[in-house]
Amino acid sequence: MPNRLLPRLLALAAVVVASACNIPERPAEVGKAAPAYAAETLDGETVALRELRGDVVLLNVWATWCRPCVREMPSLEALHQELSPHGLNVVAVSIDGASSGGEIRSFLQTHGISFTILHDPGKRVAREFATIGLPETYLISRDGRVLHHWIGMIDGRSDRVRGPVLQALAE
């Protein structure tokens, strides 16, 4: 009898700890609805994923101090420039510290980044999407489902990324 009770108690404890720490019970999973995430732009405007329904969203989690993040940004900008007229909405969420707004702005200007940048110094995006590192990128369908998840640096010009994005735009 105690052997059957232990797995249930452990599962219950995991749910309690996840709730107390504001950790989702399940990470963002391919094929499932994306978390109801929202954050502010550097200008203080709130952007919620649910407001972007109807567009395909490429959600990138990054930081200015993350070298792979910095290296992938020009290819994300190129993808944005090419495919935003077709319904792609590139959104990058910076997890830089609360006092990093000026540094983020400078980075964006220096690198010519024009897509939407959200600033999440509290790292809610990491909790809600259950990320494991930087950078991480999620492809979200027009109806809000996670279609693809890349861990690590991506190249927005590669077939590995363009293929799923073009397929999502065609749906």
N, C-alpha and C positions, 0 to 999 in steps of 0.2 A: 504493500500500500504506500509507504513513504517514497518508494522509487518512482511511482507514477505521479506523485504530488510535486516532487522537486522540479521537473521541467515546467510545470504550470506556475510555480512560485517564481522561478527564474524569469519566465516570460512576463509575468506581472511586474516584477521588479524592473525589468528593462523598460516597460511602458511608463512606469512611475518616474524613473530617472530621466527618460527622454522628455516627458512632460515638464518636469521640474527644470530641466536645462534648456527648454525650448528647442529640443532636437526633434525633427520629424520622426514618426515611427518608421516610415519608409522613405528612402531617398527618391529624388526625381528619377523615375524609371522610364525607359524607352517604351512607348506605347501607352503610357498613362498620362493623365492630366498634369501639366506643369503646376508647380506650387503657385499660390496666389500671392506672388511677390510684388512689392512696390518699394521704390526708393526715390530719393530726390536727385535732381540734376544739380550742377554746381551753382545754378541760379536759384535754387530752392523750389523748383517746380516738381511736384510729385508725378512720377510715371509708374503706372501699374500695368503688369502684363495683360490683365483682362481688357485694358483699354486698347491694346494693340491687336486684339482679335480681328481677323480679316487679313492681316499681314502675316507673312512668314517671318519669324523672329530668330535671329542668330544672337544668342545671349552669351557674352564672353565675360568671364570673371578674371580680373587682372589687377596688377599694381605697378606703379612706376618703378619700384625697386626690383621687380622681377624681370631678369634679362630675357628669358624666352617670351614673356608677355610683350616686352618692348619690340623684340624682333618680329613678332607676328602682326603687330599693328598695321604696318604699311599694306600687307596683303588683305587685311580686313577692310581697310579703307578702299582698296582697289575693288573688292567684291561689292562694297557698299555703292561706290560710284557706278559700277556696271549694272547692278541688279536692283537698286532701290526703286527705279522707275517701274519695275515689274512686280513690286510688292514685297521686296526684302527689307526688313527693318533691322539693321545691325545696332545692338545695344550692348555697351561694355560697362560693366559694373566694377568700379575701382574700390578696392578694400584698403586703400591708403588711409593713414590716420586722419583724425578730425581736423588737424591744423594743416593738412596738405593741399587744400584747395588751390592755392597759388602755384604750387609745384605741378599739380595736375593740369591746370590751365596752360602753364608754360610748356609742358610736354605736348599737349594737344596742338598748340600753335606751332611749335618747332617741327612736329611731325605731320602737320597738315591734316589732322584728324577732324572729320566733319560729322561723323555719325553721333548718335545719342550716347552721352556718357552720364552714368549715374554714380553717385558717391555714397558708399555704404561703409563708413568707418567702424560701425558696430558689427560688421561681417554677418548680418542677417542672411545675406545671400548664401553664405557658406553653410549656415545651419539649415535653411529652408531647402536647399538643393543637395545637402549632404556632400559637399565637395571634399576632395581629398588633397588638393594641392592647387598650384597655379602654373600656368593658366588652365582653365577648363572652359569648354564651350558647349552650349546646348542649342540644337536646332528645334524650334517649336513651330508646329503647324498652324495654319490659319484658324483652326478651331481650338488651339491651346494644348495640344498633345505634344509630348516630347518625342521627336522623331529620331534624334541621333544625339550622342554624347561623346565628345572627344576629350580625352585627358591628355594634357601636355600641349605643347606648341603645335599650331596648325598653320598651313599655308592656304589662304583663301583662294589662291590661283590654282591649286592642285585639283586633280580629278577626285581625290579622296574627299574633299570638301565640296567642291562645285557639283559633283554628281548628286549627292543627297539634297543640296540646296535647290538645284534646278528641278529635280523631281518634285520637291515640296511646292515650288512655285507653279508647276504644271498641274497640280491637283486642285 
